[in-house]
């Protein structure tokens, strides 16, 4: 976390930026109230003297508007008194006590007399107590520590009840234990293979990165299992053949049997459940393409009724072109599938 206009906003109601936009005014030093002490050893007289001897104008201090409590700048106030001044330049900040403490910590980390490691550790513990739902990284950035250090400090705070979810640097909450979220993500990936990582992450309450790892794990398991798509399609074909053999002779009123809309739904369901398709971007694209072709098969008559008579010849030409493309694709797929099956039989013989 940095000081000034670059301070990080951990959430919308804890905006830490915009300090430089606050107007500067002169405030009587006698009206100011001593702020929270973030330094274990208090005031450094040596640093006060260095500031008092400085010829350049020092940055304005930060003061809580409601209470006139000093947020940042105690050394500058004492230096101004050594110079015989009764007023000091300041910015009045309209923030609560908790945010005032965060500003005090971040400001002392970023400039002036830096906080010691012990001071930063103490500040982190205080932040954990103020905001137990903040993630380790969020607290670490506010206190100028590492995430691992904050995690160790949090573990020692028996008085702080661990929340089920934590707020990250991006302003989103995520479960402390991601096992439940990962299980939800697995279910959602199975039901919505075409959904994006962010959509799944939002519903499962986990990060997109975790969803990506869950998908990769499922994809790895899928590659270890043989697909049952070809077997299931053969079952559909066998049923159609049986219906043909037991049905009356085709006529004008009884057209020849073929795959029905129900067969298409059955095959599409098989493909949707095939992990080698639903866990790959290219596979999900194919599923979407096949899904959008379904209404054409099931609603031929309705589609015809929507086409104006003068447009039907043109649409018919396009339909034949598209159909020819699909037919060529079907022939190529069948040929390659047949070759693969013959290869497998040869290898097993």
N, C-alpha and C positions, 0 to 999 in steps of 0.2 A: 504494500500500500504506500502510495506517495502522497505528499502534502500539497495542498492548494487545489487547483481545478482538476488535477488528475487523480484525486482520491477516488477509490473504488466504491461503487454503489453495490452493497451486498444485497439489498432488496429495495423495492420501490419506496417503502416508508422509512428507509434508513439511508437516505441520500447523503453521501459523504463529500460531494463535490460542490463547486460553486463558491468557494471561500473568497476567491479573488473578486467576485462580483459584488460582495457586500461592501457598502460605502465605508470609508475611513472617517472617524471623527475623533476630536480631542475629548478625553474623559478625565475628570479630577481623580488623581491617584487615591485620595482619601476616601472616595466612594466605593472603591473596589474591594471585593471580598476574596480572601485567599482560597485558591481552588484545591482540587484533589491532588494529593501528593503522589506522583508516580515514581518518585525517586526515593529509594530507601535511605539515602544519606542526606536528603534535603537539599538546601541551597549550597552552591559552591561559591564561596567568597572570592576565590581566584577568578572564576568565570565572570562574576559580577564586575570586578575591577577591570577585566579585559574589555567588557562591553562599555563601561563608563569612559574608558580611554579612547574608544573608537570615535573617529571624526565623522564617519559616514552615518547617515540616518538609518536607524534600525527598523526592521519590519514592524508593522503594527501588531499589537498583541491581540489575542482572541478572548472575548468575554461573553459569558452567557447573558443574554438580554434580560431575562426575567429576574435573575438574582444578582447580576453584576459580579458573579463569581468568575475568577480568572481561569480560563481553559488552557491557555498557553502564553507564557511570557513573564513569569515571576522574576527571572534573572534580569530581564529588561526593565521591569518596574523598579527594582532595587538600584539598578544602574542609573535610571532617570533621577531617583531621589539623591544619589551621590552627586549628580550634576546640579542639584538644587532646583529641579523642575517639579512643578505641582500638578502638571497634566501630562498625559501620554496618549499617543495615537493608538486607536483601537478599532476593531471590528466587532459589532454586537451581533451575536449569533442566536437566532431563535430556535434553540434545540433543547431537548430534555436532558436530564442528568446522565442517562446512559450514553446518549450520543455525545454529550460533552466530554465524557470520559474517553470515548473512542477517539475524538478529535485530539484530546490531550496526548494520548499515547502515540497516535500516528504522527502528530506534529513533532514531538520530541524524538521520534525515530528518524525523521527525514531531515532535520536541520538543527543547528545550534549544538548544545552540549548533548551528545548522544546518550541514550539510556544504556545502562550496563545490562549484561546478560541476565543478572538477577532481577533487575527492574522489569525487563521484558517478560521474564517468566511470571513474575507476580502480576503483571498486566494481563497476561494470557489467562491466568486463573480467574481474574476478575471478569474478563470478557466471557469466559465459559459460564460463569455464574449468572451474568446478565443475559446472555443469549445461549442457553444450552442446546438450542436447535441448530446452531451454526456448525458447519462442517469443520473438520480439523484444518483444512486448507484456508478457509475463510478466517478463522481465528489466527492462524499462523501469519497470514498476510497483514492482519491488523496489528499484531504484536511484534512483527519483525522476527519471527522464528520459523523453524521448519515444521512441516506437518507431523513428522514423527515425534518431535519434541512436544507438540501440543497434544498428540494422542497419548503420550506417556503422562502428561500433566492431568489430562481428563480422567485417566484411569485411577488416579489417586484421589479424585474428588468424590468421595462416597456420599457426600451430602447432596450432590447434583444428580437427580433422577435422569437416567439416559432416555432421550426421546426416541420414539419409533422411527422418526424421519429427521433428516438434517437439511439445512439450507446451504446450498453451495454458492460459489463465487458468481455463477451465472444467474442467481436468483431463483433457482428451481429447487424444490424439495425432493429428496430421494430417501428410500428406506436405509436404515443403518445396516440391516441384514437383507441383502439383495436376493436371498434364496426364494422368497415368496414372489418377488417381482420377476425373477427368471422363470419360475414355473408358469406365471401368467403369460409371460412373453412367448413361451413355447406353445401354449394353447392358442394365442392370438396369431402366431406365425402359421399354425396349422389351419386356422379358420380364414385368415386373411393373407394368403401368400403374396398378394399383389401390393399390400400396404408398405409404406416407406418405413425406414428405421425410426424416424421421428414420431410417426403416428403410433407405432407399437410402443415406443418408449414412453410416450405421454399416457397411454392407457395403462401400461404396466407399472408406471411410477419409477422407472429406472432410466439410466442414461442411454442415448443411442449407441454408444460404444459397447455397453453391456449387451444390448440387443444384437449388435453385430457379432459379438462373440458367441451368443446363444445360437444364432443362425449358423455360424461356422461349425459349431459343435454338432448341430443337427445334420448339417450337410455332410460332415465327416462320417457320421453314423449311417447316413443314407447311402454313401458310396460303398459301404461295406455290405449292404443288403442288395440282392438282385431285385430288379424291378418286376412287378407282377402285371404290368400293363399289357404285354403281349398275351399272357395267359388269359386275362380277363376279356380281352377283345375276342379271343378264340371262343370263349364261352358265349358271348353275344352272337357271334357268327353261327355257332352250333345251334342255338335256340332258333335263329331265323331259318336255318336249313330244316329243322324239324317242323316248323310251322308251314314251310313251303310244301313239304312232303305230305302233311296231313290236311292241307287246305284244298278246296275245290279248284278245278282248272281255271286259270286266269281267263277273264273275258273283259269286255268293255265295261261291264258293271262291277267286275271284280278284278282290278288290276293286279299285276304280279307283285308278290311280296318283296320287301326289301327292308333295310334298317329303318326304324321308326324314330320319331322325336324322342321317345322314351329310351331307345337305344343310344341316341346321341347323349342324352343326359347321363346315362349309366357310364358311357366311355369318358365323358368329361369329368365325372366324379372320380373315376379311377385316376385320371391324369392329375386332377387337383390334389389328390392324396399322395401322389408320387413324390417323395422327398427330393429326387434328383432334378425335378422341375421347379417345385415351389420354393426351394431355398437358393435358387440361382436367378440372377437378373434376367438372363436370356430365357430361362424356363418360364418365369412369370410373364415375360412379354408374349411368349407363345400361348400361354393359358388365356391371357387377355384377348389375343387375336381369335382363338378358337371360341371363346365365350361370346364375342361380338358377332360371330357368324351364325350362332344358334337361332336368332329370330328369323333369319332368312329361310331356314329350313322349316321352321315350325309355323310360319305365317305367310306362306307363299300366296295364298288367295287374298289375304288382306293387303299384302304389298301390291298385288296386281290392281286392286281396286283403287289404290291411291295414285297410280300412274295415269296421267292423261292419255287418251288414245293416240294423239299425235306424237307422244314421247315413247310409246311402247316399243317401236322398232329399234330406236337407239339404245334403250335400256336392255332389250333382248340381245343386241350385239355385245354390249358390255358384259351381260350375264354369261354369254357363251365364252367370252375371252377369259373371264374370271374362272369359270368352270373348267376350261381347258387347263388353266394354270394349276388349279387344285388337282385335276386329274393327273397331270404330269407329276406333281409332287407325290400323289398317292402311289403312282407306279414306281417312282424312284425309291420311296420309302419301303414298299413291299419287296422290291428287288434287293435292296441292301439288307433288310431284315432276313430275307431268305438266305442270302450269302452268309450272314453272321450265324444263322442257325446251322447251316451245313458245316461251317468251320468248327462250331462247338461240337457237333456230332463226330466230326473227323478226329478232333483232338481227344474226345472221350473214348473213341473206339480202340 
